[in-house]
Amino acid sequence: MTTTAVNSQNSTSSSTNTLSPVRVERNIILNAADINEHYGTDAGLVRDLIVYICYNYTHNLFGFNRVSLTDFCKVMGYKKSNLSKRHPAAETRKHKPSINGYEWSSQLEYTIFRMIKENIVFTYKAKVPGMNIEGISSIPVLVDARVLYDSRRPQKRYYELKLSKEFISNLLSYYSTVFLEDYIAAGTQRNKSLFMYLSMLQHVAMYKKEEITPYFDHLCKIADIHYENNREKKRHLQKALREIQERTSLNFEFEFYKAAGQSHAYSIRIVFKEFNKLSPKKEMFKNQLFNKLQDFYLYKYEKQYPNLFQQWLGNNEYDTEIKKEIFAEVYENVYHKPIDMSQAHNVADLNELIACIA
């Protein structure tokens, strides 16, 4: 058997205690190639925006997703000047993103505009006896976007972004956890897509307790590696895997081997050496808390205000005492002990409590 083995270097000095876990909707991870094809040159920024929004949502349950250009660039490693430039598509009459006289024309604004206007489209294949199935599906990520700015200082802007119900639901039930610092450190968009996929495979390996043998062509597709020659595809895939090993805390080894019927070593196995540990109880707590809060909102407000759950969550003027009661009830149910709520005066304090829970 011909093999090419590479050991994990893990030169990153970050420990999992200092990393920020982010729930990412799995469709975004599994269908990286579809996102690349659909959004073209905007795909990288779309992916980074989604991860940033998921990060905000993970760490700010009781809040509307507010994005500022300054904060986004600081966290995600962009230059403000680059995202403030006019998007090339905004120069054309066909794509001019003008709504009520306001132009969503910068690189960041035009990308947000596209995410509102266009659902993310995914492709899938299936086989049943005697029949092949080719399908497409879609999911909206954003359903509302607002730009807030002072008319005296229009250059300082904030964007309030509302996630779709479908996307929120998947963040609770169909997600994988990645670490934000690792995602950014991975570097290129190719590496970021591959890193998220490997993080998902790590969770699979943790439960199956066995090595993972993903398809070579599928890994190349995830990493946006397109060459006719398998040797070139393998070379670029090896490079991306090594860079992820060196730049992130993901601890794994990979090996190319020659499977039955292959003339060259184009099959791959991946062994994860250790697992980034997240608190399962904290995940359970957040899931139950969100569901209980949503149940209360639907019971009280769904008929009158059917689509304002996110705004209600982050508003101190509505049902703050009820929110605190639900928080305490869920905490005691999960951790089997009461929690001191005396310092929780508003929803921001509840977010702080979540951050402190082990």
Phi, psi and omega per residue, in radians:
M1 nan 2.227 3.114
T2 -1.514 2.252 -3.121
T3 -2.310 2.671 2.978
T4 -2.293 1.859 -3.035
A5 -1.843 2.488 3.099
V6 -2.333 2.260 3.130
N7 -1.625 2.604 3.127
S8 -1.235 2.334 3.115
Q9 -1.636 -0.695 -3.140
N10 0.825 1.030 -3.130
S11 -1.309 -0.226 3.116
T12 -1.092 2.449 -3.087
S13 -1.620 -0.033 -3.085
S14 -1.264 2.436 2.993
S15 -1.781 2.800 -3.108
T16 -1.135 -0.309 3.115
N17 -1.236 -0.395 -3.085
T18 -1.850 0.062 -3.115
L19 -1.659 2.699 -3.086
S20 -1.812 1.907 3.128
P21 -1.244 2.434 3.139
V22 -2.296 2.242 3.009
R23 -1.401 2.191 3.095
V24 -2.070 2.268 3.137
E25 -1.010 2.257 -2.963
R26 -1.114 -0.520 3.111
N27 -1.037 -0.577 3.130
I28 -1.157 -0.607 -3.129
I29 -1.362 -0.818 -3.030
L30 -1.267 -0.426 -3.031
N31 -2.043 0.695 -3.140
A32 -0.990 -0.676 -3.112
A33 -1.133 -0.659 3.121
D34 -1.157 -0.678 3.102
I35 -1.120 -0.747 3.114
N36 -1.051 -0.767 -3.097
E37 -1.216 -0.708 -3.062
H38 -1.255 -0.764 -3.029
Y39 -1.706 -0.158 3.076
G40 1.009 -2.231 -3.082
T41 -1.195 -0.253 3.094
D42 -1.524 -0.090 -2.997
A43 -1.047 -0.725 -3.111
G44 -1.091 -0.776 3.135
L45 -1.201 -0.652 3.067
V46 -1.028 -0.826 -3.121
R47 -1.102 -0.770 -3.139
D48 -1.147 -0.662 3.091
L49 -1.114 -0.741 3.133
I50 -1.086 -0.791 3.130
V51 -1.099 -0.718 3.136
Y52 -1.143 -0.723 3.106
I53 -1.132 -0.736 3.084
C54 -1.085 -0.675 3.100
Y55 -1.080 -0.836 3.102
N56 -1.037 -0.735 -3.086
Y57 -1.208 -0.687 3.128
T58 -1.104 -0.681 -3.030
H59 -1.782 0.022 -3.137
N60 -2.487 1.123 -3.079
L61 -1.008 -0.703 -3.088
F62 -1.615 0.907 -3.119
G63 -2.805 2.610 3.035
F64 -1.305 2.566 -3.131
N65 -1.304 1.743 3.085
R66 -1.804 2.202 -3.096
V67 -2.080 2.209 2.984
S68 -1.908 2.592 3.134
L69 -1.024 -0.726 -3.109
T70 -1.087 -0.854 -3.104
D71 -1.164 -0.739 -3.133
F72 -1.060 -0.802 -3.133
C73 -1.129 -0.686 -3.127
K74 -1.127 -0.763 -3.092
V75 -1.315 -0.755 -2.971
M76 -1.679 -0.048 3.018
G77 1.455 0.496 3.096
Y78 -1.724 2.793 2.973
K79 -1.617 2.283 -3.124
K80 -1.007 -0.666 -3.094
S81 -1.087 -0.604 -3.136
N82 -1.222 -0.721 -3.105
L83 -1.410 -0.209 3.104
S84 -1.535 -0.244 3.136
K85 -1.158 2.693 3.067
R86 -1.173 2.392 3.074
H87 -1.274 2.385 -3.117
P88 -0.946 -0.644 -3.116
A89 -1.169 -0.425 -3.133
A90 -1.233 -0.220 -3.141
E91 -1.448 -0.271 -3.083
T92 -1.671 2.509 -3.121
R93 -1.109 -0.625 -3.082
K94 -1.101 -0.693 -3.041
H95 -1.861 0.113 -3.032
K96 -1.018 2.052 -3.032
P97 -1.549 1.175 -3.111
S98 -1.840 2.129 3.119
I99 -2.182 2.073 -3.134
N100 0.909 0.643 3.088
G101 1.526 -0.189 3.116
Y102 -1.687 2.253 -3.120
E103 -1.714 2.132 3.026
W104 -1.519 1.322 -2.847
S105 -1.918 -0.288 3.130
S106 -1.279 2.958 3.119
Q107 -0.978 -0.794 -3.119
L108 -1.221 -0.830 -3.070
E109 -1.141 -0.712 -3.127
Y110 -1.145 -0.626 3.109
T111 -1.165 -0.736 3.053
I112 -1.062 -0.745 3.113
F113 -0.996 -0.773 3.129
R114 -1.151 -0.661 -3.128
M115 -1.185 -0.479 3.041
I116 -1.346 -0.746 -3.024
K117 -1.315 -0.573 -3.001
E118 -2.137 2.185 2.966
N119 -1.173 2.707 3.014
I120 -1.404 2.192 -3.052
V121 -1.781 2.303 3.126
F122 -2.071 2.564 3.064
T123 -1.894 2.684 3.088
Y124 -2.640 2.771 3.115
K125 -2.269 2.638 3.079
A126 -2.673 2.779 3.092
K127 -2.288 2.356 2.972
V128 -2.216 2.832 -3.099
P129 -0.891 2.084 3.083
G130 1.375 0.159 -3.066
M131 -2.675 2.405 2.980
N132 -1.795 2.530 -3.126
I133 -2.146 2.217 3.028
E134 -2.075 2.183 -3.062
G135 -2.414 2.881 3.010
I136 -2.293 2.568 3.042
S137 -2.450 2.949 -3.127
S138 -2.539 2.766 3.070
I139 -2.486 2.291 3.038
P140 -1.377 2.386 3.050
V141 -1.642 -0.952 3.137
L142 -1.896 2.453 3.083
V143 -2.122 -0.088 3.132
D144 -2.725 2.385 3.078
A145 -2.466 2.325 3.116
R146 -2.240 2.467 3.013
V147 -1.883 2.279 -3.131
L148 -2.058 2.236 3.125
Y149 -2.718 2.683 3.077
D150 -1.464 2.221 -3.103
S151 -1.059 -0.392 3.117
R152 -1.437 -0.395 3.125
R153 -2.344 1.168 -3.018
P154 -1.140 -0.278 -3.124
Q155 -1.282 -0.349 3.118
K156 -1.679 1.895 -3.007
R157 -2.265 2.639 3.020
Y158 -2.165 2.621 3.129
Y159 -2.143 2.143 3.065
E160 -1.732 2.123 -3.010
L161 -2.079 2.264 -3.127
K162 -1.882 2.171 3.124
L163 -1.359 2.630 3.105
S164 -1.287 2.750 3.097
K165 -1.038 -0.712 -3.114
E166 -1.098 -0.731 -3.109
F167 -1.184 -0.747 3.109
I168 -1.078 -0.753 3.132
S169 -1.033 -0.737 3.136
N170 -1.209 -0.533 3.088
L171 -1.140 -0.353 3.115
L172 -1.636 -0.436 -2.993
S173 -2.272 -0.337 -3.063
Y174 -2.361 1.315 -3.022
Y175 -2.503 2.859 2.924
S176 -2.222 2.640 -3.119
T177 -1.736 2.239 3.036
V178 -2.155 2.857 3.088
F179 -1.768 2.219 -3.025
L180 -1.015 -0.797 -3.099
E181 -1.090 -0.656 3.089
D182 -1.173 -0.738 3.135
Y183 -1.006 -0.793 -3.136
I184 -1.195 -0.738 -3.103
A185 -1.141 -0.419 -3.131
A186 -1.013 -0.503 2.979
G187 1.713 -1.772 -3.036
T188 -1.242 2.807 3.087
Q189 -1.075 -0.614 3.066
R190 -1.008 -0.856 -3.117
N191 -1.160 -0.651 -3.132
K192 -1.104 -0.784 3.124
S193 -1.088 -0.774 -3.127
L194 -1.186 -0.682 3.110
F195 -1.051 -0.783 -3.140
M196 -1.109 -0.677 3.129
Y197 -1.153 -0.731 3.106
L198 -1.136 -0.650 3.090
S199 -1.079 -0.687 3.083
M200 -1.140 -0.745 3.116
L201 -1.111 -0.564 3.118
Q202 -1.056 -0.708 3.114
H203 -1.154 -0.665 3.091
V204 -1.093 -0.796 -3.129
A205 -1.119 -0.608 -3.116
M206 -1.088 -0.672 -3.118
Y207 -1.461 -0.619 -3.137
K208 -1.437 -0.358 -3.134
K209 0.956 0.850 3.124
E210 -2.668 2.915 3.096
E211 -1.190 2.760 -3.123
I212 -1.930 2.368 3.137
T213 -2.179 1.307 -3.136
P214 -1.229 2.754 3.105
Y215 -1.234 2.352 -3.141
F216 -0.970 -0.871 -3.098
D217 -1.125 -0.593 -3.137
H218 -1.202 -0.722 3.080
L219 -1.062 -0.715 3.114
C220 -1.114 -0.671 3.129
K221 -1.157 -0.764 3.100
I222 -1.021 -0.731 -3.074
A223 -1.503 0.118 3.107
D224 1.020 0.754 3.109
I225 -1.829 1.982 -3.047
H226 -2.251 1.810 3.052
Y227 -2.438 2.592 3.068
E228 -1.198 -0.626 -3.053
N229 -1.520 2.135 3.133
N230 -1.094 -0.516 3.128
R231 -1.105 -0.725 3.109
E232 -1.183 -0.714 3.110
K233 -1.052 -0.763 -3.134
K234 -1.119 -0.726 -3.123
R235 -1.073 -0.772 -3.131
H236 -1.250 -0.602 3.095
L237 -1.170 -0.753 3.084
Q238 -1.021 -0.760 -3.140
K239 -1.060 -0.789 -3.140
A240 -1.126 -0.741 3.137
L241 -1.112 -0.734 3.127
R242 -1.108 -0.726 -3.132
E243 -1.125 -0.669 3.094
I244 -1.139 -0.701 3.078
Q245 -1.038 -0.766 -3.034
E246 -1.329 -0.527 -2.971
R247 -1.758 -0.296 -3.031
T248 -2.135 3.017 3.131
S249 -1.520 0.016 3.132
L250 -1.197 2.025 -2.998
N251 -1.806 1.831 -3.082
F252 -2.622 2.814 2.969
E253 -2.078 2.576 3.048
F254 -2.286 2.693 -3.060
E255 -2.554 2.242 2.997
F256 -1.607 2.386 -3.138
Y257 -2.479 2.815 -3.119
K258 -1.636 1.896 -3.140
A259 -1.436 2.968 3.135
A260 -0.999 2.293 3.117
G261 1.537 -0.091 3.125
Q262 -1.705 2.457 3.073
S263 -1.578 -0.278 3.112
H264 -2.373 2.862 -3.068
A265 -1.431 1.524 3.131
Y266 -2.057 0.149 2.981
S267 -1.652 2.683 -3.038
I268 -2.383 2.452 2.987
R269 -2.169 2.536 -3.110
I270 -2.211 2.270 3.111
V271 -2.090 2.124 3.097
F272 -1.547 2.205 -3.008
K273 -1.432 -0.532 3.088
E274 -2.696 2.874 -3.041
F275 -2.071 2.316 3.043
N276 -1.174 2.052 -2.987
K277 -1.608 2.199 3.015
L278 -1.931 2.707 -3.138
S279 -1.313 1.934 3.141
P280 -1.118 -0.556 3.134
K281 -1.203 -0.657 3.118
K282 -1.134 -0.704 3.087
E283 -1.091 -0.759 3.119
M284 -1.092 -0.737 3.141
F285 -1.049 -0.828 -3.100
K286 -1.147 -0.675 3.100
N287 -1.090 -0.857 -3.111
Q288 -1.144 -0.684 3.129
L289 -1.073 -0.839 -3.131
F290 -1.055 -0.799 -3.104
N291 -1.119 -0.708 3.126
K292 -1.144 -0.748 3.116
L293 -1.117 -0.719 3.127
Q294 -1.147 -0.698 3.101
D295 -1.044 -0.756 3.136
F296 -1.111 -0.783 -3.126
Y297 -1.070 -0.792 -3.123
L298 -1.090 -0.678 3.140
Y299 -1.138 -0.716 -3.006
K300 -1.616 -0.600 -2.934
Y301 -2.158 -0.168 -2.958
E302 -0.979 -0.742 -3.095
K303 -1.178 -0.680 -3.073
Q304 -1.501 -0.694 -3.107
Y305 -2.306 1.350 -2.963
P306 -1.221 -0.346 -3.001
N307 -2.208 0.518 -3.067
L308 -2.066 0.440 -3.082
F309 -1.049 -0.789 -3.115
Q310 -1.080 -0.752 3.127
Q311 -1.119 -0.695 3.118
W312 -1.090 -0.715 -3.134
L313 -0.972 -0.776 -3.024
G314 -1.623 0.140 -3.068
N315 -1.728 2.131 -3.130
N316 -1.246 -0.284 -3.028
E317 -1.492 -0.198 -3.058
Y318 -2.080 2.034 2.917
D319 1.009 0.592 -3.118
T320 -1.065 -0.702 3.141
E321 -1.146 -0.664 3.089
I322 -1.118 -0.752 3.122
K323 -1.045 -0.720 3.122
K324 -1.161 -0.690 3.118
E325 -1.112 -0.757 3.121
I326 -1.119 -0.729 3.109
F327 -0.980 -0.877 -3.104
A328 -1.139 -0.684 -3.133
E329 -1.115 -0.804 -3.121
V330 -1.176 -0.697 3.130
Y331 -1.031 -0.825 -3.123
E332 -1.148 -0.608 3.131
N333 -1.154 -0.670 -3.084
V334 -1.465 -0.765 -3.014
Y335 -1.731 -0.102 3.083
H336 1.039 0.630 3.035
K337 -2.780 2.670 -3.125
P338 -1.319 2.836 3.092
I339 -2.127 2.480 3.125
D340 -1.359 1.958 -3.105
M341 -1.735 0.186 -3.029
S342 -1.129 -0.446 -3.118
Q343 -1.622 -0.031 -3.103
A344 -1.589 1.650 -3.094
H345 -1.697 -0.338 -3.125
N346 -2.681 -3.132 -3.064
V347 -1.200 -0.467 3.077
A348 -1.117 -0.668 3.092
D349 -1.129 -0.608 3.103
L350 -1.142 -0.682 3.051
N351 -1.066 -0.702 3.113
E352 -1.109 -0.682 3.112
L353 -1.102 -0.742 3.111
I354 -1.036 -0.748 -3.111
A355 -1.094 -0.537 -3.079
C356 -1.492 -0.277 -3.099
I357 -1.224 2.324 -3.119
A358 -1.317 nan nan
